[in-house]
Amino acid sequence: MFGTMMDNKPLSPSTAEPDPPLAADDTKPAASSSSPSSAPSSAPTTGARRKSPLRDFFVGPDGIYAVPRWLIYLAIAFVVFQLEVWLLASLRPHLSDLSWRMMIEASMMLAAILPGFVMARIEARPFGDFGLPARRAFGRNFWVGALWGIVSLSVLMLVLRATGAFEFGALELHGARIWKFALYYAVLFLLTAFFEDFLMRGYSQWVLSRGMHFWPAAALLSFAFGYIHGGNPGEAKAGLVAAGLIGFFLCLTLRRTGDLWWAVGFHMAWDWGESYLYSVPDSGAILPGHLLNSTLHGPDWLTGGSVGPEGSYLVFVVIGALWVLFDRVYPEVKYTVREHP
């Protein structure tokens, strides 16, 4: 469906220098000598080393292969998260459910991003090359992405309202609690966006693009992004496919804007709109402190059932429209996997 508009420009290949031609003397065998010291020795050379098959699997002529580097990143992320959970376990009895949710989301974000700094040192390049350059933090791309996120979700919800499948209902919150929970969920879903987008489209996308080019890496990681949503309660096949396709669309935004800030803004606004503003299930979960007492009713293919609007068949129309519009508004490829600076 996306093949006609997907830019297929290959990444800039590294300019490998051709091997210099052999000199004339190099092509001739060494002249034999009558000296005894020049006779070939029957003893094995002590400096020769056997090649390790394990080393050959991980290391090539240009250093560690892309997939082993990715696995190193994931291993560090796993260790960091386990350490964070161990350190936070003693705080759990003293925290409310909302505070604990925020702490866990922050821990997952740090577990995804901190190993990126480690890999930046290993790769000998700036951390910003992996999609989150500090100089563009919360700049124009972030806010434009957030606008696209909330508008595209609003279009979906208004279509569901027009079909009679969605009712806004009455206000669930009043007074200061409206702003309190609006801010809480904005921060929570900002952390979620940082975690998921950097884990799947940050260093992972960068390093795998070096090994298999951009779009194959994007397809692999988007499939994984949809698959891991299967662990959410109330998820269904349509929701998993939609999550994977949204992830693939966010790869396009990375490709065309040059960084993850647009994707982070879109991701935050979409999740915030579902869980707080329109108060519907988000990937199968209904969170406390939502704004409205809204309801969804009708066939699952229309409403998304327990998944929420992300499981509606109409979301595929929205994703397709997003791809077409974004392809026209952002036609230039700006994301590159640079060689060592």
QUIHU-V336184 format. One record per pair of residues at least 12 apart in sequence whose ideal C-beta (glycine too) atoms are under 7 Angstrom apart, sorted by sequence separation. I is the first residue (numbers start at 0). J is the second residue. If there is no record, write none. Layout:
i = <I	I>
j = <J	J>
This chain:
i = <204	207	274	278	300	204	226	249	252	278	115	225	228	275	276	277	279	87	225	274	275	278	204	249	277	279	203	225	249	224	225	87	224	200	199	222	225	84	221	224	283	83	283	199	282	283	199	221	280	80	83	221	280	281	80	83	280	282	279	218	221	279	79	80	217	79	217	76	79	273	76	79	273	76	75	242	213	72	75	238	238	72	204	199	233	234	200	204	234	200	233	231	232	233	231	232	196	200	231	228	201	200	197	200	196	238	131	196	130	196	242	238	241	235	237	241	130	131	193	196	235	248	255	130	192	195	235	238	251	129	233	234	238	129	233	237	241	245	248	252	256	192	241	244	248	251	255	130	192	235	237	129	255	257	128	255	256	257	189	254	255	188	191	254	112	253	108	115	188	104	111	188	118	105	108	112	97	101	104	108	111	115	185	100	104	107	111	115	184	104	184	184	181	180	183	171	180	177	140	144	148	144	148	152	140	143	144	147	148	171	172	141	144	145	149	153	171	140	141	144	145	148	152	170	171	140	143	144	148	152	156	170	171	138	141	142	145	130	135	141	145	149	168	169	140	167	168	135	168	132	167	168	131	166	209	130	131	165	166	208	130	72	165	164	205	164	164	69	163	69	164	68	69	164	162	65	65	159	65	66	65	64	159	156	155	158	155	155	155	154	151	151	10	10	9	10	5	128	124	123	124	6	4	0	4	1	4	8	11	10	13	6	10>
j = <216	219	286	290	312	217	239	262	265	291	129	239	242	289	290	291	293	102	240	289	290	293	220	265	293	295	220	242	266	242	243	106	243	220	220	243	246	106	243	246	305	106	306	223	306	307	224	246	305	106	109	247	306	307	107	110	307	309	307	247	250	308	109	110	247	110	250	110	113	307	111	114	308	114	114	282	254	114	117	282	283	118	250	246	280	282	249	253	283	250	283	282	283	284	283	284	249	253	284	282	259	259	259	262	259	303	197	262	197	263	309	306	309	304	306	310	200	201	263	266	305	318	325	201	263	266	306	309	322	201	305	306	310	202	306	310	314	318	321	325	329	266	315	318	322	325	329	205	267	310	312	205	331	333	205	332	333	334	267	332	333	267	270	334	193	334	190	197	270	187	194	271	202	190	193	197	183	187	190	194	197	201	271	187	191	194	198	202	271	194	274	275	275	275	288	278	288	290	256	260	264	261	265	269	258	261	262	265	266	289	290	260	263	264	268	272	290	260	261	264	265	268	272	290	291	261	264	265	269	273	277	291	292	260	263	264	267	253	258	264	268	272	291	292	264	291	292	260	293	258	293	294	258	293	336	258	259	293	294	336	259	202	295	295	336	296	297	203	297	206	301	206	207	302	301	206	207	302	209	210	210	210	308	308	308	313	313	314	317	317	317	321	208	212	212	213	214	337	339	339	340	254	322	319	323	322	326	332	335	335	338	332	336>
